[in-house]
Amino acid sequence: MAVTISSDTLTQLTDNLQHYNPTLNTAVEKAAGALQPLALAFLSILFLMEWLEMSKKFNVDNGGLTLEALAELGIKYLIAVTLILGGTHIVDALVWCGIALAKIINTWLPAQSFDGVVKPPSGHLGFMESALLTLFQFLAQIFVWISEMIIKILVFLRSIQLYMVKVVIPIFVVFFMSEQLKGIAIGFLKQIAAIVIQGAVLVLVVGIAPLVFSNDFANIAASGDVMTNLANYIGIIIKMFVFAFLLVGSQNKAKQWIGA
């Protein structure tokens, strides 16, 4: 795998949860379904509490609970029931939006790529010069390999996080109905959005990598100058470190964009 958007990585980032791992997705949906009765029970408790509180208020102020107020309360909780039963579909819809965004970004990126192999130094070199440049070549290659591994790990972790939120979303939908817990529910929704958008951020960061690194890799192959090659190797190491930092911080960047 080179430090670019490989077909496998792009497929994983643009696959919906049903296709990414059908077996796991089926188990996750069953687990979410098992939590739905519990979520509905919590919702019933909140409904009774709000109904009693509203009844007391209307008894004091207006002589009783009006049909209009009761209908408004009923519609509010009927929507909540619908969202609880369809919570997994909400996650799937958000993932679909993230997939569309990632595909759009990928179509804008140039087709340029490189194999991620750090070339050995060229030219007539003395023993010490060759040993020094070989050491920095090895270090640069290690940083390239680390970046490649980080990409694979982040794609895997992002998928696991999406399956996790798909399981627990029925419970967090209930939190929207409570003024005390609504902040937690909003934070949870922003977390889902950040995980979804992270896929597009990864496509963007990895997609521009060939543009950032191609000159450094080409200069090593073209130049036999010791100092030039050494500078190129050091440049690759520094840029790969920054690149890895951007990859690891991709979800935090997505959170910043949505204000989470």
C-alpha positions, 0 to 999 in steps of 0.5 A: 500500500502506498501513501495514497488513496488505494482502491481498498482504502477508498472502498472501505471509506465509501462502503455503507455499514451493511456492505463493510461487514454484513455479519457484524452489521446484522449483529449490531442491528439485533443488539439495537433492536434489543435496546429498543424496548428499554428505550421505549420504557424510558420514554414512557416514564418521561411521557408520564412525568411530562403529562403529570407536570403539564396537567398540574400546570393547566389545572392551576392556570387554565382549569384543566389539560386541553385537547390541543396541549394533549395532542401536541404532547402526543405528537412529540412523543410519537415522533420520538417512538418513530426515531427510536424504532428507526434509529439504526436507519438514522445512522445509515442515512448519516453514513450515506451523506458522509460517503457522498461527501468523500466521493465528491472530494475524491473526484476533485483530487488529482490522479497523481500517486506514488508507491511510497518506496524511499529510493536509495541514494545515488551517485558515487559515495564514500563509505561514511556518506553512504552509511549516513544516507542509508540510515536516513533512508531507512528512517524515512521508510519507517515513517512511510510505513508508520503512516500507512499503518495509521491509515489502516488503523484509523479506517478500522477504528472509524468503522467500529465506532460507527457500529457502536453508535448504531447499537446505542442510538435508541437510548440516546434518542430518549435523551432528547426528550429530557431537558436535563439529558438533551445536552448529552444527546446533542453531543452524541449526535455531533459525535456521530457527525464527526465520525462520519465526516472523518471519512471525508477528512481522511480522503482529503488528507491522504489524497493530497499526500502525493502532491506533497511528497512526490517532489521529495521522492523524485529528487532523491532519485535524480540527485547524487549530491550528498547534502541534497539527498540528506535534506530530501530524506530529512524532509520526508521524515518531517513531512511524514511526521506532520502527515501522521499527526494530521491523520490521527487528528482527523476526527478532532478536525471534523469535530472542530468543523461541526462545533463539537 
